[in-house]
Structures are given as C-alpha cells and as structure tokens.
Amino acid sequence: MGRTLAMSASGRFVAVREGTRIAVIDVQGTAPRRTFAGGVDFAIAGAGSLVVAAAGGLRVEPLDGNGGATASLAIEASRVAPFWGRAASAVMADAAIVALEPKLAATGAV
C-alpha cells in the first residue's frame, strides 16, 4: 500500500489514510473534514487537488471548493507523487507526468 500522509504545497490541506478511506483536513479550519474512497496511493497536487491512484485509473478530487466535480483519467498507476511548488498542479504517475491545470492532460513517459 502507498503513502499514509500527504500535504498540499500551501500547507492548507493534509490527507491521511484511514483504513480504506482517505481523510482530508483543512488546517485553516474553514472547510469541513472530508473523506474519499482510497486507492493504492495518493498525493495532493498544487494547492488543492487530491489525486488517487485507484483501480481503473487516476481520480482527481478538488479540495479548495472553487472548482468542479471529480475527474477521472484512464492512466493506471501504482504510485503518484506531486511536483512541489504552490503553482505546480501536476503529479508523477509511475513514469508519466500528469498536468492537472489548465486542464487534465498526460504528457507521456519520462
């Protein structure tokens, strides 16, 4: 199983694995605690997108309340890792770079 803890680049959100679920806490206290279905690994990209590597591909959950519904990408991955930086909304998914903004796109193997 993948990581047990992840933090957003801004420090606002912390995600913690709790059994088969992932709990996300807003450290500022302005948003309620949220839980999401887990997967094999997860990371927080940029300031507020939870990326979960699960069966069937990557699932992207917006955390900041500003944007959109859950998105899915048909990219199988066993590990995800964020690019660091407040403005960096991308993850490494095994050997692929996945950009989450301005819109979801996979750039291919590295």
Backbone torsions as a table, in degrees:
resi	resn	phi	psi	omega
1	MET	NA	149.3	-175.9
2	GLY	-75.8	-151.2	-173.7
3	ARG	-64.9	163.2	177.8
4	THR	-112.3	-12.5	-175.9
5	LEU	-147.7	141.0	175.2
6	ALA	-146.3	150.9	179.3
7	MET	-133.4	144.1	177.4
8	SER	-70.7	158.2	-179.2
9	ALA	-60.8	-31.3	-179.8
10	SER	-80.1	-15.3	-176.8
11	GLY	85.1	-1.3	-176.9
12	ARG	-72.5	-41.1	-175.7
13	PHE	-110.9	140.4	173.8
14	VAL	-126.9	130.7	178.1
15	ALA	-111.8	136.5	-176.7
16	VAL	-132.5	131.7	175.2
17	ARG	-74.3	129.2	176.4
18	GLU	-127.9	90.6	-176.2
19	GLY	67.6	-121.3	179.9
20	THR	-94.4	3.1	-178.1
21	ARG	-113.2	164.3	174.4
22	ILE	-120.3	121.5	178.2
23	ALA	-97.7	134.6	177.9
24	VAL	-117.6	126.4	-178.8
25	ILE	-111.8	131.0	173.2
26	ASP	-86.1	108.2	-174.8
27	VAL	-64.2	-29.0	177.2
28	GLN	-69.1	-21.4	179.2
29	GLY	81.9	12.4	-178.4
30	THR	-91.3	-12.3	178.3
31	ALA	-126.2	148.1	179.5
32	PRO	-69.9	156.9	174.4
33	ARG	-61.7	136.9	-179.8
34	ARG	-125.6	149.9	175.9
35	THR	-123.9	147.2	-178.0
36	PHE	-133.0	157.1	174.1
37	ALA	-62.5	139.6	-178.0
38	GLY	-83.0	-172.7	179.4
39	GLY	-163.2	-165.2	-178.9
40	VAL	-75.3	-26.9	177.9
41	ASP	-157.9	164.7	178.5
42	PHE	-154.9	160.6	176.9
43	ALA	-155.4	161.4	172.5
44	ILE	-109.3	122.2	-178.7
45	ALA	-96.8	135.0	178.4
46	GLY	59.3	-143.7	-176.3
47	ALA	-86.2	-14.5	-175.4
48	GLY	-174.8	49.4	173.1
49	SER	-131.9	119.2	175.0
50	LEU	-84.2	124.9	178.7
51	VAL	-113.4	122.9	-177.3
52	VAL	-116.9	125.4	172.8
53	ALA	-86.7	111.4	-176.4
54	ALA	-133.1	172.5	176.0
55	ALA	-57.6	131.3	179.6
56	GLY	95.1	-9.1	176.4
57	GLY	133.4	-164.8	-179.9
58	LEU	-90.3	139.2	175.8
59	ARG	-116.8	131.2	-178.6
60	VAL	-114.8	121.0	-179.0
61	GLU	-112.8	118.2	176.1
62	PRO	-70.1	138.1	-176.4
63	LEU	-109.6	-24.5	-170.1
64	ASP	-82.8	-2.9	178.3
65	GLY	79.8	-3.2	-179.2
66	ASN	-94.5	-14.3	-171.4
67	GLY	-148.2	118.9	153.6
68	GLY	60.6	-179.5	-177.8
69	ALA	-92.6	171.2	174.5
70	THR	-59.6	138.5	177.2
71	ALA	-117.9	152.0	177.8
72	SER	-126.4	142.2	175.6
73	LEU	-123.5	134.3	-180.0
74	ALA	-81.8	59.3	177.4
75	ILE	-121.5	111.1	178.7
76	GLU	-76.2	132.7	178.4
77	ALA	-149.8	145.6	176.1
78	SER	-101.5	-15.2	177.7
79	ARG	-141.3	142.5	172.0
80	VAL	-129.9	145.0	178.6
81	ALA	-143.6	137.8	-178.3
82	PRO	-78.1	153.1	164.2
83	PHE	-83.6	133.4	-177.7
84	TRP	-83.7	148.9	-179.1
85	GLY	132.1	137.8	-175.7
86	ARG	-58.5	-34.4	-177.0
87	ALA	-96.5	-2.0	-175.8
88	ALA	-84.6	97.9	177.7
89	SER	-101.5	73.0	179.9
90	ALA	-151.1	156.4	175.8
91	VAL	-134.2	157.4	167.3
92	MET	-93.1	125.3	176.7
93	ALA	-117.0	100.4	-168.5
94	ASP	52.6	-108.9	-177.0
95	ALA	-107.2	13.1	-179.0
96	ALA	-111.6	143.8	172.8
97	ILE	-94.2	126.7	-178.7
98	VAL	-117.0	113.4	178.3
99	ALA	-88.2	131.0	-177.9
100	LEU	-96.9	-18.4	179.2
101	GLU	-137.5	146.4	8.0
102	PRO	-73.6	-22.4	170.2
103	LYS	-147.2	159.5	-175.6
104	LEU	-59.9	132.6	177.6
105	ALA	-159.6	141.9	175.0
106	ALA	-103.9	131.5	-176.3
107	THR	-96.3	-4.7	176.4
108	GLY	104.0	-177.8	-176.1
109	ALA	-70.5	149.6	178.8
110	VAL	-100.7	NA	NA
